[in-house]
Amino acid sequence: MSKTSKKMKAYVLVETSAGKAKAVKRSLARIKTSSAVLALDAITGPYDFIATLEGPSLDAIGRLVTDEIGIIDGVTRTTTCVVVSMA
């Protein structure tokens, strides 16, 4: 695989406002962009979901988080953790 075709991957922690978790989950499942939500898991702790994202670039993942996830009604906070190579 060449460097130009390597996909970026990130985990996004999503916090929702009280009573909005199910609606947020439905909205997250409907996102269709050049970057993809590979998995969405409900979790315990200060965040409600962890989404696994993949995209063609870091910018594409950033746009997915800010333009698609961050604007969902009920999302109060996101934290993005980009996967890095430890080679």
N, C-alpha and C positions, 0 to 999 in steps of 0.2 A: 504494500500500500504506500503510495507516495505521500509526501507531507501535505500536498495541496488537497488530497481527498480525505485526509484524516478528520473525523468528526470530533467536535468538542462535546464534553459531557459535564453536567453539573447536577447538584442536588439543591432543591429549593425548599426551604422550610417555610410553611405558610401558616400564619395565625389568623383566625377568623373571629368576628364578633359573636357574642352569645346568641345562640339560636340560628346561626347562619351556616353552620358546617355542611349540612346536606345540600343546600342551594349552591354553595361554593364548589362542592364536589361535582355537582352536575355541570356547572360552568367550566370547570377545569377539564372535564372529560370531553367537552365539545370543542376545545381549541384545535384549530387546524391551520398550521403555518409551515414555513420551510423548516422550522425547528419542531421537534416532536416531544410530547410528554410520553415517555416510555412506560412509566409506572407512576401510580399515585396510591400512597398508603396512608391511612389514618394512623396517627401515633399518639402516645400519651406525653405529657409534659407541657411546657409552655407553648408549643406549637401544636396545630391540629392535623397537619398533613406534611408529608415529605413527598415531593415530586421529583422523579428522575427525568432530566431533560437531555436531549441530544440535538445538536445543530451544526451547521456547516462552519460556524465561526463563533468566537466569543461575542462579537457584536450581535449576531443573530440570537444567541441565547439571552443577551441583555435586553434586546427588543422584545422577546417573548415574555420576559419577566416584567418589564415596565409597561409595555403596550397591551398585553393580554391578561396576565395574571394579576398585576397590581391594581388594575382598574375594575376588577370584579367586585360587585356589591357584596360587602361582608368581609373582604380581605382587609385586615388591619395592619399587617406587617409581613414582609418576606425577608429571608436571609438566604443569599445564594452562595453555595460552596462549589467552586469549580474544581473538577478533577484534574490533578496534575500528575505528570510522569515522575517517578522517583528512580529512574534508571541511573 
